[in-house]
Amino acid sequence: MVKFTKQFEGQLVPEWKEAFVDYWQLKKDIKKIHCASSLASRPKQKRPLTNTLFSSINKLSLFGNQYRGREFIHVHSKLTSTTTRGVVYETELLDQLDHTKATSAFFALLDQQLNKVNEFYRKKEKEFVERGECLEKQLHILVELKTALKDQHKNKASSSYHDSKDEDSISGTVSCDEESSRGMTDQDFQEVENLAEDLDRYAMQFNVLPRSEELGKERSKSEGERQLSRCISDCHEKSLKIRIPLTNPTRTFSYLLWEDLINQSSKKQTGQGKKLQINKTKLYHAEKMIRGAYIELYKGLGYLKTYRNLNMLAFAKILKKFDKVTNKQVLPIYLKVVESSYFNSSNKIIKLADEVEEIFMKQFTEDDRRKAMKYLKPTQRKESHAVTFFIGLFTGCFIALFAGYAIMAHTTGTYRPQTNTIYMETVYPLLSMFSLLFLHFFLYGCNIFMWRKTRINYSFIFELSPTQELKYRDVFLICTMSITAVVGVLFVHLWLMDKGYSYSQVELMPALLLLAFLVLLVCPIDIVYKSSRYRLLSVLRNIILSPLYKVVMLDFFMADQLCSQVPMLRNLEYVGCYYITGSYKTQDYGYCVHTKNYRDLAYAVSFLPYYWRAMQCARRWLDEGDTCHLTNLGKYVSAMLAAGAKVAYEKEKSVGWLCVVVIMSSITTVYQLYWDFVKDWGLLQMNSKNPWLRNELILRRKFIYFLSMGLNVVLRLAWLQTVLHYKFGGIDYRLTGLFLAALEVIRRGHWNFYRLENEHLNNAGKFRAVKMVPLPFHEVDEQD
């Protein structure tokens, strides 16, 4: 049977942990009471005979019932002046309980926890109710606009007059009378649902312009249009603006090309109506935004239900423990107060959740409850034991193949200096590239394992779908399966060369291996985690096209990973150049190194990750206006300058350029270390209760943080090898480069854990457990 402490810790909302009942501290107080009672009962003295007889008689049923019926405590409720706190509870000890000091401390803490839970619940309930009311208004506007467009579309279809402009616009008049209706019929809602399907097929702008010759026809407008008229006439000098976030280049350019106002009081007015411009594509995006906001609202309501149930159970459990230790019947008295308190008695959240289900089912899933629940309550993908089995299988295959490859490479002298130059210049870069890539994958799997173990909500931070996110076992399976395939192909390649096959006969094997991985990455068939593959491609697209795409956490997190994979990108560029240019036919492996254009391309690849990351910082500064992003941009600019100095030093190995490399790299290293510790990890806080760390720590052992900072400093200094050129015996310099590149990948995997720990603690500090989706419709002044 699982202990309640583990159950409580496993089911609570991680970002709201501080708002839950401090069950652990209450257990400590009960242990203090128990220890005090144990110490008091040790010196046993012989009690008088009368006391012994009285205690025996007191155990009889009649006296026992009277004993249990006594009230040992009385809970007072006080109404506070602040609306956020409401009623405050305070417990008074009526009976002279044993160890009054420890008991008083326990009930004082218990009252504090109850008041805290009530206050937090009231605050979150108010926040979600206000959000629900705002969403209801937004949905009302959306329904009216869609209904008006549909009715006008029908009128246009039935009209006999068509001109060339009628293909792109719909004309009509929006009356500004005070007439309104109370609601919409089921038929109106069904028409709205049909229009939602039309929005997927049409992406054109609809302009609703007044025409004097059509005033007679407009008098017979539908109920939905009259509702739109009422909505528009509510404020005479306001305009309704559709604000769609500029998350992609299309929206960014479209925002610059036209205004997206739904004009409610135009300068061009007629006696019967006003100008109305509705962009149908933007209206479709507005519907998606409102749908996403309803999903997040429902998720938040579910969290608040969990919050109430777990806290109620925690109060019952802790009171039961108190009764067991003190042998007093306090649970029925205090639990009655808890049951009648606000967080347990209020039913607004339950009603609101039911309303959200009904609205979502009617407006977005055509009354299909099962489909609605797939959006509102997505079920997580079950972990299969087959995944664990195949991880073990592929791990064993990889170890066997790698051992065979290493033995064969040693016997043939493949990795000795100037033994097999063609192999080291053509095949080894591919092996190095895949080794770094799948090492990174393996470390990411370790990160997921540690994030889950420490209750860091990485799914919420990365905005991952619970039905499609990769678990750590999935990542390990991809890693072991892929590296086994790579080592297997290279083992066969080296074995064929050892058997006497010429290099020209087996030279296409590495290229076919790389091509197979690229085809699998873009394969449209739903195999090998298609949703995750396509999500990776979309994130890479967002990074490459920075700053045109809005930057989210997953985008700049992935861009940071690419900054640690510069050697892998350079190997990818070299292998691609070698096979695309046809150099493999003549085995001219020096063509891509000595040709100026391809050499400059290789240098550009070294700059690209830092450039992409700098552009993301610039976009975040434009979107958020926080100058901290400009400071972060400076870090990547300094990294590009240091990389440029290294490139110049490689071309001209002079003392002057060596000094520039040392100075620029030292400045960049100090800059990066400061940003790692202070900004990304949130450490080195001077006034923290944990010296030189931060107030809140997830790991219990503090020395781990200091050890991690020291390790990060050492691994950041790996660039010194590019200056010192230290040779490790007879090992090829390429192996040394691979080792240093692997150290940087390890540093990045180590950095990832603390980066998300800090992000999670920031969310927890603001009690941010659900995404706040921006709403599309906003009223603005006409002059604005």
Secondary structure by P-SEA (a helix, b strand, c coil): cccaaaaaaacccccccccccaaaaaaaaaaaaaaaaaaaacccccccaaaaaaaaaaacaaaaaaaaacccbbbbbbbcccccccbbbbbbbcccccaaaaaaaaaaaaaaaaaaaaaaaaaaaaaaaaaaaaaaaaaaaaaaaaaaaaaaaaaaaaccccccccccbbbbbbbbcccccccccaaaaaaaaaaaaaaaccbbbbbbccccccccccccccaaaaaaaaaaaccccbbbbbbcccccaaaaaaaaccccccccccccccccbbbbbbcaaaaaaaaaaaaaaaaaaaaaaaaaaaaaaaaaaaaaaaaaaaaaaacccaaaaaaaaaaaccccccaaaaaaaaaaaaaaaaccccccaaaaaaaaccccbbbbaaaaaaaaaaaaaaaaaaaaaaaaaaaacccccccccccccccaaaaaaaaaaaaaaaaaaaaaaaaaaacccccccccccccccccaaaaaaaaaaaaaaaaaaaaaaaaaaaaccccccccaaaaaaaaaaaaaaaccccccaaaaaaaaaaaaaaaaacccccccaaaaaaaaaaaaaaaaaaaaaaaaaacccccccccccccccccaaaaaaaaaaaaaaaaaaaaaaaaaaaacccaaaaaaaaaaaaaaaaaaaaaaaaacccaaaaaaaaaaaaaaaaaaaaaacccccccccccccccccccccccccaaaaaaaaaaaaaaaacccccccccccccccaaaaaaaaaaaaaaaaaaaaaaaaaaaaaaaaaaccccccccccbbbbcccc
